[in-house]
């Protein structure tokens, strides 16, 4: 792994491009570009006098298709953070994404002038031969699997990280999620949904195989969504969890044991042994199912994070003039100029 073009600017910005598992990237000097990037500039969110020096590490993927969602997610985190300058973003982009690292860096800097981040390039051939077909083509995107490789992507000094999908917005302070304790030597924390039908995430050939299904014999597995996770990266690296996930993906290529993209391998490794986090931190499924993407309501209870998992994305439905009611909760965080015509 090689860091390219890292700079520290007088205002404290750290902007770096990291190449993960690849050859050195040439010609990507990072600089400022004051040109129009399709987004309006966000307010300059600053720390108050009561803030400590604690750094909160947040990892997300960044690509052309979901860029508008990612920008809205970043905006929501900064807007509701009690200490926004304590946030450090680890942003992972695909090697062959139409937006170049230089272009993405320009967009981030001009939209969030005070943002502190590193940009990493994920080589798709790291995982491409392990990906099997899914019920929705978007779930086969190699970037969906970047979370499996956070132990190698992030600097060894990053011992804890919050991983977030690009189709979320926070309506609460991220520091509350960061401060959650992972008990009993657990590696990850996430909201669990034990009322969900866990058996549907795996095929009949999996459940009928006495050796494979034995993986859950000593646990009470529950469904959890991998779009919001608190991760102990020291335990992740030490336990070689990337390799454990890859082992299941290799088996899937030989014998189809699940249908749903990058989620089932996580369930196979972690279900029944995660730190259960309050459901308020992942009000998921707002994008509907993986086929129709129909409108859905909120789960009962308080809300700290809204998650448009599923086929329907709020920016698409809003632009097409067919929004679901909850899509209007996403709209205030949208910085795209289409949503701010007076800034054009």
Secondary structure as UniProt FT lines:
FT   STRAND          2..8
FT   TURN            10..11
FT   STRAND          14..20
FT   TURN            49..50
FT   STRAND          56..61
FT   TURN            64..66
FT   HELIX           67..80
FT   TURN            82..83
FT   HELIX           84..86
FT   STRAND          87..94
FT   TURN            95..96
FT   HELIX           101..111
FT   TURN            113..114
FT   STRAND          117..122
FT   HELIX           124..126
FT   HELIX           128..130
FT   HELIX           137..140
FT   HELIX           142..149
FT   HELIX           150..153
FT   TURN            156..157
FT   STRAND          160..164
FT   TURN            166..167
FT   STRAND          168..170
FT   HELIX           174..178
FT   TURN            184..185
FT   STRAND          188..190
FT   STRAND          192..193
FT   TURN            194..195
FT   HELIX           198..201
FT   HELIX           204..207
FT   TURN            210..212
FT   HELIX           213..216
FT   TURN            217..218
FT   STRAND          223..224
FT   TURN            226..227
FT   STRAND          228..232
FT   HELIX           233..238
FT   TURN            239..240
FT   HELIX           241..254
FT   TURN            261..262
FT   HELIX           263..270
FT   TURN            271..272
FT   STRAND          275..276
FT   HELIX           279..281
FT   TURN            286..287
FT   STRAND          305..307
FT   HELIX           314..319
FT   TURN            320..321
FT   TURN            325..326
FT   HELIX           327..331
FT   TURN            332..333
FT   HELIX           337..339
FT   HELIX           341..343
//
